[in-house]
Amino acid sequence: MSFSDLYSTGAHKRNIGHFADIVKVALFDEKIEEAEEKLLERLADILGITDVEYKSILKTPNDYPTRAASNYEERLESLYYSTRMMLIDGRVSEQGVSLLTKIAIGLGFDDKRATIIVEKAIKMFLRIPNLEDFTKEIKRVNKG
């Protein structure tokens, strides 16, 4: 097995873990809405998740370990996709904010700043940002 094969396998495992984390967020209300399913299908395609893997992850997402972000950019990306999934229907619920705050803390954002970061993330998503704009703004708020 070549070095590139090892890297490819590692990258795919990270993608599976990341996707499973997003599925867990989608299932916070115990169901996946049509808009969420379309986003999940698109993300699965982007992340190179096969149909078999996709169905398995949807069926038992907790069988897949949470993917730890290895750097700040990955943490921001995870927060972006988690926020996007949480607000896919454009509604902000107290449960959703609470879960997103827990996700932010789990991603390594400071407990004291997590609430501010999540508030900013939600405000940004109500304007539907792209990943680049989202990343810049969260970095600015996190420096606070």
A tleap script that builds the chain and sets N, CA, C and O, in Angstrom:
source leaprc.protein.ff14SB
mol = sequence {
  NMET SER PHE SER ASP LEU TYR SER THR GLY
  ALA HIE LYS ARG ASN ILE GLY HIE PHE ALA
  ASP ILE VAL LYS VAL ALA LEU PHE ASP GLU
  LYS ILE GLU GLU ALA GLU GLU LYS LEU LEU
  GLU ARG LEU ALA ASP ILE LEU GLY ILE THR
  ASP VAL GLU TYR LYS SER ILE LEU LYS THR
  PRO ASN ASP TYR PRO THR ARG ALA ALA SER
  ASN TYR GLU GLU ARG LEU GLU SER LEU TYR
  TYR SER THR ARG MET MET LEU ILE ASP GLY
  ARG VAL SER GLU GLN GLY VAL SER LEU LEU
  THR LYS ILE ALA ILE GLY LEU GLY PHE ASP
  ASP LYS ARG ALA THR ILE ILE VAL GLU LYS
  ALA ILE LYS MET PHE LEU ARG ILE PRO ASN
  LEU GLU ASP PHE THR LYS GLU ILE LYS ARG
  VAL ASN LYS CGLY
}
set mol.1.N position { 0.842 -1.172 0.000 }
set mol.1.CA position { 0.000 0.000 0.000 }
set mol.1.C position { 0.890 1.239 0.000 }
set mol.1.O position { 1.814 1.352 0.805 }
set mol.2.N position { 0.598 2.171 -0.919 }
set mol.2.CA position { 1.414 3.377 -1.027 }
set mol.2.C position { 0.994 4.405 0.022 }
set mol.2.O position { -0.064 4.287 0.640 }
set mol.3.N position { 1.843 5.415 0.207 }
set mol.3.CA position { 1.547 6.495 1.141 }
set mol.3.C position { 0.259 7.204 0.745 }
set mol.3.O position { -0.541 7.553 1.613 }
set mol.4.N position { 0.044 7.423 -0.557 }
set mol.4.CA position { -1.161 8.117 -1.017 }
set mol.4.C position { -2.410 7.304 -0.703 }
set mol.4.O position { -3.465 7.874 -0.426 }
set mol.5.N position { -2.299 5.967 -0.742 }
set mol.5.CA position { -3.435 5.120 -0.375 }
set mol.5.C position { -3.772 5.284 1.102 }
set mol.5.O position { -4.942 5.341 1.479 }
set mol.6.N position { -2.743 5.357 1.926 }
set mol.6.CA position { -2.971 5.550 3.363 }
set mol.6.C position { -3.645 6.890 3.624 }
set mol.6.O position { -4.575 6.971 4.426 }
set mol.7.N position { -3.185 7.942 2.954 }
set mol.7.CA position { -3.765 9.268 3.136 }
set mol.7.C position { -5.219 9.261 2.674 }
set mol.7.O position { -6.098 9.797 3.348 }
set mol.8.N position { -5.458 8.651 1.524 }
set mol.8.CA position { -6.815 8.596 0.978 }
set mol.8.C position { -7.755 7.890 1.948 }
set mol.8.O position { -8.870 8.353 2.182 }
set mol.9.N position { -7.311 6.780 2.506 }
set mol.9.CA position { -8.123 6.027 3.454 }
set mol.9.C position { -8.388 6.858 4.707 }
set mol.9.O position { -9.511 6.873 5.211 }
set mol.10.N position { -7.374 7.544 5.210 }
set mol.10.CA position { -7.536 8.395 6.390 }
set mol.10.C position { -8.485 9.540 6.123 }
set mol.10.O position { -9.319 9.869 6.967 }
set mol.11.N position { -8.366 10.154 4.949 }
set mol.11.CA position { -9.245 11.264 4.590 }
set mol.11.C position { -10.683 10.764 4.482 }
set mol.11.O position { -11.609 11.449 4.917 }
set mol.12.N position { -10.876 9.596 3.918 }
set mol.12.CA position { -12.230 9.055 3.774 }
set mol.12.C position { -12.838 8.748 5.150 }
set mol.12.O position { -14.021 8.999 5.379 }
set mol.13.N position { -12.033 8.211 6.049 }
set mol.13.CA position { -12.535 7.941 7.404 }
set mol.13.C position { -12.937 9.237 8.100 }
set mol.13.O position { -13.951 9.280 8.797 }
set mol.14.N position { -12.152 10.286 7.916 }
set mol.14.CA position { -12.505 11.592 8.502 }
set mol.14.C position { -13.809 12.099 7.903 }
set mol.14.O position { -14.654 12.644 8.614 }
set mol.15.N position { -13.972 11.920 6.589 }
set mol.15.CA position { -15.202 12.358 5.934 }
set mol.15.C position { -16.418 11.595 6.462 }
set mol.15.O position { -17.481 12.180 6.667 }
set mol.16.N position { -16.257 10.300 6.680 }
set mol.16.CA position { -17.349 9.499 7.233 }
set mol.16.C position { -17.703 9.995 8.629 }
set mol.16.O position { -18.880 10.149 8.956 }
set mol.17.N position { -16.686 10.246 9.454 }
set mol.17.CA position { -16.934 10.743 10.801 }
set mol.17.C position { -17.618 12.101 10.788 }
set mol.17.O position { -18.544 12.347 11.561 }
set mol.18.N position { -17.160 12.978 9.907 }
set mol.18.CA position { -17.749 14.313 9.783 }
set mol.18.C position { -19.211 14.195 9.345 }
set mol.18.O position { -20.090 14.865 9.888 }
set mol.19.N position { -19.453 13.345 8.369 }
set mol.19.CA position { -20.815 13.151 7.874 }
set mol.19.C position { -21.709 12.580 8.975 }
set mol.19.O position { -22.843 13.030 9.144 }
set mol.20.N position { -21.216 11.602 9.719 }
set mol.20.CA position { -22.004 11.020 10.823 }
set mol.20.C position { -22.331 12.082 11.863 }
set mol.20.O position { -23.432 12.086 12.412 }
set mol.21.N position { -21.391 12.984 12.144 }
set mol.21.CA position { -21.655 14.075 13.088 }
set mol.21.C position { -22.790 14.960 12.590 }
set mol.21.O position { -23.649 15.367 13.372 }
set mol.22.N position { -22.797 15.257 11.305 }
set mol.22.CA position { -23.842 16.097 10.729 }
set mol.22.C position { -25.186 15.369 10.772 }
set mol.22.O position { -26.217 15.992 11.027 }
set mol.23.N position { -25.186 14.074 10.529 }
set mol.23.CA position { -26.419 13.285 10.633 }
set mol.23.C position { -26.959 13.325 12.061 }
set mol.23.O position { -28.167 13.441 12.271 }
set mol.24.N position { -26.065 13.229 13.035 }
set mol.24.CA position { -26.488 13.307 14.439 }
set mol.24.C position { -27.179 14.637 14.720 }
set mol.24.O position { -28.177 14.685 15.439 }
set mol.25.N position { -26.648 15.704 14.157 }
set mol.25.CA position { -27.286 17.020 14.331 }
set mol.25.C position { -28.643 17.035 13.629 }
set mol.25.O position { -29.621 17.548 14.173 }
set mol.26.N position { -28.701 16.473 12.425 }
set mol.26.CA position { -29.972 16.437 11.691 }
set mol.26.C position { -31.036 15.668 12.458 }
set mol.26.O position { -32.223 15.976 12.359 }
set mol.27.N position { -30.615 14.674 13.217 }
set mol.27.CA position { -31.556 13.830 13.962 }
set mol.27.C position { -31.858 14.343 15.369 }
set mol.27.O position { -32.475 13.628 16.159 }
set mol.28.N position { -31.434 15.576 15.701 }
set mol.28.CA position { -31.667 16.064 17.061 }
set mol.28.C position { -33.147 16.098 17.392 }
set mol.28.O position { -33.523 15.959 18.556 }
set mol.29.N position { -33.997 16.283 16.385 }
set mol.29.CA position { -35.447 16.279 16.615 }
set mol.29.C position { -36.071 14.932 16.235 }
set mol.29.O position { -37.288 14.812 16.093 }
set mol.30.N position { -35.214 13.929 16.074 }
set mol.30.CA position { -35.584 12.535 15.819 }
set mol.30.C position { -36.170 12.262 14.432 }
set mol.30.O position { -36.705 11.181 14.187 }
set mol.31.N position { -36.072 13.222 13.540 }
set mol.31.CA position { -36.515 12.981 12.165 }
set mol.31.C position { -35.688 13.832 11.214 }
set mol.31.O position { -35.159 14.880 11.587 }
set mol.32.N position { -35.591 13.364 9.992 }
set mol.32.CA position { -34.868 14.098 8.970 }
set mol.32.C position { -35.903 14.631 7.980 }
set mol.32.O position { -36.617 13.872 7.324 }
set mol.33.N position { -35.960 15.961 7.895 }
set mol.33.CA position { -36.889 16.627 6.983 }
set mol.33.C position { -36.397 16.481 5.546 }
set mol.33.O position { -35.239 16.134 5.312 }
set mol.34.N position { -37.274 16.743 4.593 }
set mol.34.CA position { -36.925 16.621 3.182 }
set mol.34.C position { -35.745 17.520 2.805 }
set mol.34.O position { -34.835 17.086 2.098 }
set mol.35.N position { -35.759 18.768 3.274 }
set mol.35.CA position { -34.662 19.697 2.971 }
set mol.35.C position { -33.352 19.203 3.583 }
set mol.35.O position { -32.291 19.332 2.972 }
set mol.36.N position { -33.428 18.639 4.789 }
set mol.36.CA position { -32.239 18.088 5.438 }
set mol.36.C position { -31.706 16.908 4.640 }
set mol.36.O position { -30.498 16.767 4.453 }
set mol.37.N position { -32.615 16.061 4.170 }
set mol.37.CA position { -32.196 14.888 3.403 }
set mol.37.C position { -31.488 15.299 2.112 }
set mol.37.O position { -30.497 14.681 1.721 }
set mol.38.N position { -31.996 16.339 1.454 }
set mol.38.CA position { -31.345 16.818 0.228 }
set mol.38.C position { -29.945 17.336 0.528 }
set mol.38.O position { -29.006 17.078 -0.225 }
set mol.39.N position { -29.808 18.069 1.636 }
set mol.39.CA position { -28.488 18.561 2.021 }
set mol.39.C position { -27.568 17.398 2.363 }
set mol.39.O position { -26.401 17.390 1.968 }
set mol.40.N position { -28.084 16.422 3.090 }
set mol.40.CA position { -27.268 15.249 3.444 }
set mol.40.C position { -26.811 14.508 2.190 }
set mol.40.O position { -25.658 14.083 2.106 }
set mol.41.N position { -27.695 14.353 1.231 }
set mol.41.CA position { -27.327 13.669 -0.010 }
set mol.41.C position { -26.223 14.434 -0.733 }
set mol.41.O position { -25.278 13.841 -1.252 }
set mol.42.N position { -26.358 15.767 -0.757 }
set mol.42.CA position { -25.341 16.591 -1.410 }
set mol.42.C position { -24.014 16.511 -0.665 }
set mol.42.O position { -22.959 16.376 -1.287 }
set mol.43.N position { -24.060 16.592 0.658 }
set mol.43.CA position { -22.837 16.498 1.459 }
set mol.43.C position { -22.187 15.132 1.286 }
set mol.43.O position { -20.964 15.031 1.186 }
set mol.44.N position { -23.000 14.083 1.249 }
set mol.44.CA position { -22.459 12.737 1.060 }
set mol.44.C position { -21.707 12.657 -0.268 }
set mol.44.O position { -20.630 12.065 -0.351 }
set mol.45.N position { -22.280 13.250 -1.287 }
set mol.45.CA position { -21.626 13.258 -2.593 }
set mol.45.C position { -20.312 14.029 -2.535 }
set mol.45.O position { -19.293 13.562 -3.044 }
set mol.46.N position { -20.334 15.213 -1.913 }
set mol.46.CA position { -19.137 16.046 -1.793 }
set mol.46.C position { -18.044 15.313 -1.007 }
set mol.46.O position { -16.866 15.383 -1.356 }
set mol.47.N position { -18.447 14.609 0.059 }
set mol.47.CA position { -17.490 13.937 0.933 }
set mol.47.C position { -17.086 12.545 0.436 }
set mol.47.O position { -16.259 11.883 1.062 }
set mol.48.N position { -17.660 12.101 -0.678 }
set mol.48.CA position { -17.303 10.797 -1.230 }
set mol.48.C position { -17.874 9.629 -0.448 }
set mol.48.O position { -17.274 8.555 -0.399 }
set mol.49.N position { -19.032 9.833 0.163 }
set mol.49.CA position { -19.706 8.776 0.932 }
set mol.49.C position { -20.494 7.917 -0.047 }
set mol.49.O position { -21.294 8.435 -0.826 }
set mol.50.N position { -20.272 6.616 -0.010 }
set mol.50.CA position { -20.986 5.712 -0.916 }
set mol.50.C position { -22.437 5.551 -0.469 }
set mol.50.O position { -22.793 5.918 0.651 }
set mol.51.N position { -23.270 5.001 -1.348 }
set mol.51.CA position { -24.676 4.760 -1.002 }
set mol.51.C position { -24.800 3.805 0.181 }
set mol.51.O position { -25.646 4.002 1.054 }
set mol.52.N position { -23.970 2.781 0.213 }
set mol.52.CA position { -23.993 1.813 1.315 }
set mol.52.C position { -23.618 2.505 2.625 }
set mol.52.O position { -24.281 2.320 3.645 }
set mol.53.N position { -22.548 3.304 2.588 }
set mol.53.CA position { -22.128 4.040 3.786 }
set mol.53.C position { -23.216 5.022 4.215 }
set mol.53.O position { -23.518 5.138 5.402 }
set mol.54.N position { -23.796 5.719 3.258 }
set mol.54.CA position { -24.851 6.695 3.530 }
set mol.54.C position { -26.020 6.046 4.292 }
set mol.54.O position { -26.469 6.556 5.318 }
set mol.55.N position { -26.490 4.929 3.773 }
set mol.55.CA position { -27.623 4.242 4.407 }
set mol.55.C position { -27.249 3.737 5.802 }
set mol.55.O position { -28.057 3.813 6.728 }
set mol.56.N position { -26.048 3.230 5.949 }
set mol.56.CA position { -25.587 2.727 7.241 }
set mol.56.C position { -25.494 3.849 8.268 }
set mol.56.O position { -25.915 3.688 9.413 }
set mol.57.N position { -24.943 4.983 7.853 }
set mol.57.CA position { -24.799 6.122 8.763 }
set mol.57.C position { -26.171 6.660 9.155 }
set mol.57.O position { -26.390 6.988 10.321 }
set mol.58.N position { -27.088 6.755 8.213 }
set mol.58.CA position { -28.435 7.226 8.541 }
set mol.58.C position { -29.133 6.288 9.522 }
set mol.58.O position { -29.870 6.729 10.404 }
set mol.59.N position { -28.893 4.997 9.356 }
set mol.59.CA position { -29.543 4.008 10.219 }
set mol.59.C position { -28.968 4.027 11.630 }
set mol.59.O position { -29.722 3.987 12.602 }
set mol.60.N position { -27.643 4.088 11.757 }
set mol.60.CA position { -27.004 4.028 13.078 }
set mol.60.C position { -25.839 5.020 13.167 }
set mol.60.O position { -24.681 4.605 13.205 }
set mol.61.N position { -26.133 6.325 13.201 }
set mol.61.CA position { -25.053 7.311 13.220 }
set mol.61.C position { -24.171 7.227 14.459 }
set mol.61.O position { -23.004 7.616 14.410 }
set mol.62.N position { -24.702 6.733 15.556 }
set mol.62.CA position { -23.904 6.643 16.783 }
set mol.62.C position { -22.860 5.534 16.737 }
set mol.62.O position { -22.006 5.445 17.619 }
set mol.63.N position { -22.929 4.684 15.706 }
set mol.63.CA position { -21.900 3.653 15.528 }
set mol.63.C position { -20.593 4.250 15.001 }
set mol.63.O position { -19.565 3.574 14.959 }
set mol.64.N position { -20.645 5.523 14.602 }
set mol.64.CA position { -19.475 6.177 14.031 }
set mol.64.C position { -18.945 7.192 15.037 }
set mol.64.O position { -19.695 8.036 15.527 }
set mol.65.N position { -17.657 7.109 15.341 }
set mol.65.CA position { -17.097 8.031 16.340 }
set mol.65.C position { -17.149 9.474 15.860 }
set mol.65.O position { -17.057 9.762 14.666 }
set mol.66.N position { -17.298 10.358 16.817 }
set mol.66.CA position { -17.281 11.780 16.502 }
set mol.66.C position { -15.912 12.140 15.964 }
set mol.66.O position { -14.889 11.744 16.521 }
set mol.67.N position { -15.901 12.872 14.908 }
set mol.67.CA position { -14.669 13.274 14.240 }
set mol.67.C position { -14.117 14.526 14.897 }
set mol.67.O position { -14.742 15.586 14.872 }
set mol.68.N position { -12.963 14.391 15.471 }
set mol.68.CA position { -12.329 15.536 16.124 }
set mol.68.C position { -11.652 16.416 15.074 }
set mol.68.O position { -10.880 15.934 14.244 }
set mol.69.N position { -11.951 17.701 15.124 }
set mol.69.CA position { -11.311 18.639 14.210 }
set mol.69.C position { -9.859 18.805 14.649 }
set mol.69.O position { -9.581 19.009 15.831 }
set mol.70.N position { -8.946 18.717 13.703 }
set mol.70.CA position { -7.528 18.767 14.058 }
set mol.70.C position { -6.956 20.180 14.025 }
set mol.70.O position { -5.840 20.408 14.493 }
set mol.71.N position { -7.710 21.130 13.476 }
set mol.71.CA position { -7.223 22.509 13.451 }
set mol.71.C position { -8.400 23.478 13.453 }
set mol.71.O position { -9.558 23.076 13.336 }
set mol.72.N position { -8.084 24.733 13.584 }
set mol.72.CA position { -9.105 25.784 13.706 }
set mol.72.C position { -10.007 25.838 12.473 }
set mol.72.O position { -11.222 25.982 12.604 }
set mol.73.N position { -9.429 25.727 11.289 }
set mol.73.CA position { -10.217 25.769 10.056 }
set mol.73.C position { -11.239 24.626 10.022 }
set mol.73.O position { -12.381 24.835 9.613 }
set mol.74.N position { -10.845 23.435 10.444 }
set mol.74.CA position { -11.772 22.300 10.473 }
set mol.74.C position { -12.873 22.516 11.508 }
set mol.74.O position { -14.017 22.116 11.295 }
set mol.75.N position { -12.525 23.151 12.634 }
set mol.75.CA position { -13.532 23.468 13.647 }
set mol.75.C position { -14.563 24.432 13.079 }
set mol.75.O position { -15.764 24.266 13.292 }
set mol.76.N position { -14.090 25.441 12.355 }
set mol.76.CA position { -15.003 26.401 11.738 }
set mol.76.C position { -15.891 25.730 10.692 }
set mol.76.O position { -17.083 26.023 10.605 }
set mol.77.N position { -15.314 24.840 9.910 }
set mol.77.CA position { -16.079 24.123 8.896 }
set mol.77.C position { -17.150 23.248 9.551 }
set mol.77.O position { -18.288 23.198 9.084 }
set mol.78.N position { -16.785 22.569 10.618 }
set mol.78.CA position { -17.761 21.733 11.331 }
set mol.78.C position { -18.879 22.584 11.910 }
set mol.78.O position { -20.047 22.200 11.846 }
set mol.79.N position { -18.532 23.739 12.476 }
set mol.79.CA position { -19.551 24.641 13.009 }
set mol.79.C position { -20.453 25.148 11.890 }
set mol.79.O position { -21.668 25.245 12.066 }
set mol.80.N position { -19.870 25.467 10.752 }
set mol.80.CA position { -20.633 25.939 9.591 }
set mol.80.C position { -21.685 24.898 9.182 }
set mol.80.O position { -22.868 25.220 9.073 }
set mol.81.N position { -21.254 23.664 8.958 }
set mol.81.CA position { -22.188 22.641 8.502 }
set mol.81.C position { -23.197 22.262 9.585 }
set mol.81.O position { -24.346 21.948 9.275 }
set mol.82.N position { -22.785 22.290 10.831 }
set mol.82.CA position { -23.725 22.007 11.924 }
set mol.82.C position { -24.783 23.100 12.011 }
set mol.82.O position { -25.965 22.807 12.193 }
set mol.83.N position { -24.366 24.357 11.883 }
set mol.83.CA position { -25.312 25.473 11.919 }
set mol.83.C position { -26.251 25.401 10.725 }
set mol.83.O position { -27.458 25.604 10.853 }
set mol.84.N position { -25.689 25.116 9.584 }
set mol.84.CA position { -26.500 25.013 8.362 }
set mol.84.C position { -27.567 23.919 8.506 }
set mol.84.O position { -28.724 24.111 8.133 }
set mol.85.N position { -27.162 22.786 9.046 }
set mol.85.CA position { -28.105 21.686 9.226 }
set mol.85.C position { -29.182 22.065 10.247 }
set mol.85.O position { -30.360 21.764 10.055 }
set mol.86.N position { -28.773 22.720 11.320 }
set mol.86.CA position { -29.706 23.084 12.373 }
set mol.86.C position { -30.763 24.068 11.871 }
set mol.86.O position { -31.911 24.028 12.313 }
set mol.87.N position { -30.380 24.939 10.957 }
set mol.87.CA position { -31.278 26.004 10.500 }
set mol.87.C position { -31.796 25.771 9.084 }
set mol.87.O position { -32.208 26.718 8.414 }
set mol.88.N position { -31.780 24.544 8.630 }
set mol.88.CA position { -32.156 24.233 7.255 }
set mol.88.C position { -33.576 24.695 6.938 }
set mol.88.O position { -33.876 25.057 5.800 }
set mol.89.N position { -34.447 24.682 7.946 }
set mol.89.CA position { -35.828 25.102 7.714 }
set mol.89.C position { -36.055 26.573 8.054 }
set mol.89.O position { -37.185 27.055 7.984 }
set mol.90.N position { -34.986 27.295 8.422 }
set mol.90.CA position { -35.080 28.715 8.715 }
set mol.90.C position { -35.637 29.052 10.090 }
set mol.90.O position { -35.840 30.224 10.405 }
set mol.91.N position { -35.885 28.037 10.912 }
set mol.91.CA position { -36.434 28.268 12.253 }
set mol.91.C position { -35.339 28.094 13.288 }
set mol.91.O position { -34.481 27.219 13.176 }
set mol.92.N position { -35.392 28.943 14.293 }
set mol.92.CA position { -34.441 28.870 15.395 }
set mol.92.C position { -35.217 28.445 16.635 }
set mol.92.O position { -36.135 29.141 17.068 }
set mol.93.N position { -34.848 27.308 17.200 }
set mol.93.CA position { -35.515 26.834 18.412 }
set mol.93.C position { -34.543 26.900 19.581 }
set mol.93.O position { -33.326 26.914 19.396 }
set mol.94.N position { -35.093 26.941 20.770 }
set mol.94.CA position { -34.256 26.943 21.975 }
set mol.94.C position { -33.422 25.662 22.036 }
set mol.94.O position { -32.248 25.691 22.404 }
set mol.95.N position { -34.049 24.531 21.667 }
set mol.95.CA position { -33.335 23.251 21.632 }
set mol.95.C position { -32.162 23.314 20.661 }
set mol.95.O position { -31.061 22.854 20.962 }
set mol.96.N position { -32.420 23.888 19.504 }
set mol.96.CA position { -31.385 23.977 18.483 }
set mol.96.C position { -30.213 24.828 18.926 }
set mol.96.O position { -29.057 24.462 18.710 }
set mol.97.N position { -30.507 25.972 19.550 }
set mol.97.CA position { -29.447 26.851 20.044 }
set mol.97.C position { -28.634 26.132 21.112 }
set mol.97.O position { -27.406 26.208 21.128 }
set mol.98.N position { -29.325 25.439 21.997 }
set mol.98.CA position { -28.647 24.704 23.063 }
set mol.98.C position { -27.737 23.616 22.483 }
set mol.98.O position { -26.590 23.469 22.905 }
set mol.99.N position { -28.248 22.872 21.532 }
set mol.99.CA position { -27.460 21.803 20.913 }
set mol.99.C position { -26.273 22.386 20.148 }
set mol.99.O position { -25.165 21.855 20.222 }
set mol.100.N position { -26.498 23.459 19.425 }
set mol.100.CA position { -25.418 24.082 18.674 }
set mol.100.C position { -24.338 24.620 19.607 }
set mol.100.O position { -23.153 24.558 19.282 }
set mol.101.N position { -24.735 25.143 20.757 }
set mol.101.CA position { -23.760 25.616 21.748 }
set mol.101.C position { -22.935 24.443 22.268 }
set mol.101.O position { -21.723 24.566 22.439 }
set mol.102.N position { -23.582 23.309 22.521 }
set mol.102.CA position { -22.854 22.110 22.959 }
set mol.102.C position { -21.886 21.640 21.877 }
set mol.102.O position { -20.765 21.226 22.175 }
set mol.103.N position { -22.323 21.707 20.624 }
set mol.103.CA position { -21.455 21.310 19.515 }
set mol.103.C position { -20.251 22.246 19.449 }
set mol.103.O position { -19.120 21.794 19.269 }
set mol.104.N position { -20.493 23.552 19.593 }
set mol.104.CA position { -19.391 24.529 19.549 }
set mol.104.C position { -18.376 24.251 20.656 }
set mol.104.O position { -17.169 24.293 20.419 }
set mol.105.N position { -18.863 23.970 21.853 }
set mol.105.CA position { -17.964 23.651 22.970 }
set mol.105.C position { -17.210 22.358 22.670 }
set mol.105.O position { -16.006 22.256 22.904 }
set mol.106.N position { -17.946 21.365 22.145 }
set mol.106.CA position { -17.323 20.102 21.778 }
set mol.106.C position { -16.258 20.258 20.701 }
set mol.106.O position { -15.302 19.485 20.648 }
set mol.107.N position { -16.425 21.260 19.844 }
set mol.107.CA position { -15.445 21.530 18.796 }
set mol.107.C position { -14.212 22.249 19.334 }
set mol.107.O position { -13.215 22.412 18.630 }
set mol.108.N position { -14.299 22.676 20.597 }
set mol.108.CA position { -13.134 23.301 21.210 }
set mol.108.C position { -13.228 24.804 21.386 }
set mol.108.O position { -12.256 25.440 21.793 }
set mol.109.N position { -14.391 25.386 21.084 }
set mol.109.CA position { -14.549 26.812 21.336 }
set mol.109.C position { -14.711 27.012 22.841 }
set mol.109.O position { -15.334 26.195 23.519 }
set mol.110.N position { -14.152 28.092 23.353 }
set mol.110.CA position { -14.203 28.423 24.766 }
set mol.110.C position { -15.653 28.486 25.260 }
set mol.110.O position { -16.521 29.061 24.603 }
set mol.111.N position { -15.899 27.881 26.435 }
set mol.111.CA position { -17.253 27.855 27.006 }
set mol.111.C position { -17.873 29.253 27.072 }
set mol.111.O position { -19.053 29.430 26.773 }
set mol.112.N position { -17.082 30.223 27.458 }
set mol.112.CA position { -17.587 31.588 27.631 }
set mol.112.C position { -17.909 32.258 26.301 }
set mol.112.O position { -18.799 33.106 26.236 }
set mol.113.N position { -17.209 31.896 25.260 }
set mol.113.CA position { -17.424 32.519 23.946 }
set mol.113.C position { -18.385 31.725 23.070 }
set mol.113.O position { -18.889 32.247 22.076 }
set mol.114.N position { -18.647 30.469 23.427 }
set mol.114.CA position { -19.482 29.603 22.590 }
set mol.114.C position { -20.862 30.206 22.345 }
set mol.114.O position { -21.370 30.155 21.224 }
set mol.115.N position { -21.468 30.773 23.377 }
set mol.115.CA position { -22.800 31.355 23.226 }
set mol.115.C position { -22.775 32.508 22.232 }
set mol.115.O position { -23.664 32.622 21.389 }
set mol.116.N position { -21.759 33.365 22.326 }
set mol.116.CA position { -21.627 34.504 21.417 }
set mol.116.C position { -21.374 34.014 19.994 }
set mol.116.O position { -21.942 34.540 19.037 }
set mol.117.N position { -20.524 33.010 19.866 }
set mol.117.CA position { -20.199 32.449 18.549 }
set mol.117.C position { -21.441 31.838 17.910 }
set mol.117.O position { -21.694 32.044 16.723 }
set mol.118.N position { -22.218 31.088 18.692 }
set mol.118.CA position { -23.438 30.458 18.157 }
set mol.118.C position { -24.455 31.527 17.763 }
set mol.118.O position { -25.092 31.416 16.716 }
set mol.119.N position { -24.613 32.554 18.586 }
set mol.119.CA position { -25.536 33.643 18.238 }
set mol.119.C position { -25.140 34.268 16.902 }
set mol.119.O position { -25.994 34.515 16.050 }
set mol.120.N position { -23.846 34.521 16.723 }
set mol.120.CA position { -23.360 35.112 15.474 }
set mol.120.C position { -23.555 34.137 14.313 }
set mol.120.O position { -23.959 34.547 13.225 }
set mol.121.N position { -23.276 32.872 14.531 }
set mol.121.CA position { -23.455 31.862 13.479 }
set mol.121.C position { -24.911 31.825 13.024 }
set mol.121.O position { -25.189 31.763 11.827 }
set mol.122.N position { -25.827 31.863 13.965 }
set mol.122.CA position { -27.253 31.825 13.625 }
set mol.122.C position { -27.647 33.082 12.859 }
set mol.122.O position { -28.336 32.997 11.843 }
set mol.123.N position { -27.218 34.245 13.335 }
set mol.123.CA position { -27.536 35.496 12.630 }
set mol.123.C position { -27.005 35.459 11.204 }
set mol.123.O position { -27.671 35.907 10.271 }
set mol.124.N position { -25.803 34.923 11.048 }
set mol.124.CA position { -25.236 34.841 9.709 }
set mol.124.C position { -26.047 33.901 8.829 }
set mol.124.O position { -26.269 34.188 7.653 }
set mol.125.N position { -26.485 32.797 9.382 }
set mol.125.CA position { -27.219 31.824 8.574 }
set mol.125.C position { -28.601 32.305 8.202 }
set mol.125.O position { -29.179 31.836 7.222 }
set mol.126.N position { -29.126 33.208 8.949 }
set mol.126.CA position { -30.403 33.783 8.564 }
set mol.126.C position { -30.222 34.627 7.296 }
set mol.126.O position { -31.192 34.936 6.604 }
set mol.127.N position { -28.955 34.999 7.000 }
set mol.127.CA position { -28.611 35.711 5.763 }
set mol.127.C position { -28.032 34.752 4.721 }
set mol.127.O position { -27.682 35.181 3.621 }
set mol.128.N position { -27.926 33.468 5.049 }
set mol.128.CA position { -27.425 32.416 4.163 }
set mol.128.C position { -26.029 32.723 3.606 }
set mol.128.O position { -25.893 33.054 2.428 }
set mol.129.N position { -24.996 32.613 4.447 }
set mol.129.CA position { -23.630 32.897 3.997 }
set mol.129.C position { -22.976 31.696 3.318 }
set mol.129.O position { -23.449 30.563 3.411 }
set mol.130.N position { -21.878 31.987 2.638 }
set mol.130.CA position { -21.072 30.882 2.142 }
set mol.130.C position { -20.026 30.564 3.208 }
set mol.130.O position { -19.874 31.317 4.170 }
set mol.131.N position { -19.317 29.473 3.047 }
set mol.131.CA position { -18.342 29.025 4.039 }
set mol.131.C position { -17.253 30.073 4.266 }
set mol.131.O position { -16.843 30.291 5.406 }
set mol.132.N position { -16.786 30.712 3.224 }
set mol.132.CA position { -15.704 31.691 3.362 }
set mol.132.C position { -16.140 32.890 4.214 }
set mol.132.O position { -15.413 33.294 5.121 }
set mol.133.N position { -17.314 33.459 3.935 }
set mol.133.CA position { -17.808 34.593 4.725 }
set mol.133.C position { -18.052 34.182 6.173 }
set mol.133.O position { -17.735 34.922 7.104 }
set mol.134.N position { -18.616 33.001 6.345 }
set mol.134.CA position { -18.900 32.478 7.682 }
set mol.134.C position { -17.599 32.363 8.483 }
set mol.134.O position { -17.530 32.804 9.631 }
set mol.135.N position { -16.580 31.773 7.877 }
set mol.135.CA position { -15.293 31.561 8.547 }
set mol.135.C position { -14.671 32.890 8.967 }
set mol.135.O position { -14.198 33.022 10.096 }
set mol.136.N position { -14.667 33.869 8.073 }
set mol.136.CA position { -14.092 35.178 8.394 }
set mol.136.C position { -14.815 35.818 9.576 }
set mol.136.O position { -14.174 36.346 10.484 }
set mol.137.N position { -16.135 35.774 9.567 }
set mol.137.CA position { -16.903 36.441 10.609 }
set mol.137.C position { -16.750 35.746 11.965 }
set mol.137.O position { -16.623 36.419 12.987 }
set mol.138.N position { -16.760 34.423 11.988 }
set mol.138.CA position { -16.595 33.696 13.252 }
set mol.138.C position { -15.189 33.935 13.804 }
set mol.138.O position { -15.026 34.082 15.015 }
set mol.139.N position { -14.192 33.976 12.955 }
set mol.139.CA position { -12.837 34.278 13.427 }
set mol.139.C position { -12.806 35.654 14.082 }
set mol.139.O position { -12.184 35.830 15.130 }
set mol.140.N position { -13.473 36.628 13.472 }
set mol.140.CA position { -13.509 37.981 14.022 }
set mol.140.C position { -14.200 37.999 15.386 }
set mol.140.O position { -13.705 38.622 16.324 }
set mol.141.N position { -15.326 37.326 15.497 }
set mol.141.CA position { -16.087 37.287 16.753 }
set mol.141.C position { -15.321 36.518 17.820 }
set mol.141.O position { -15.360 36.897 18.991 }
set mol.142.N position { -14.631 35.454 17.448 }
set mol.142.CA position { -13.928 34.617 18.404 }
set mol.142.C position { -12.729 35.348 19.021 }
set mol.142.O position { -12.336 35.039 20.145 }
set mol.143.N position { -12.154 36.297 18.312 }
set mol.143.CA position { -11.020 37.058 18.845 }
set mol.143.C position { -11.469 37.992 19.950 }
set mol.143.O position { -10.706 38.308 20.863 }
set mol.144.N position { -12.739 38.439 19.856 }
set mol.144.CA position { -13.426 39.314 20.760 }
set mol.144.C position { -12.691 39.895 21.841 }
set mol.144.O position { -13.253 40.651 22.634 }
savepdb mol mol.pdb
quit
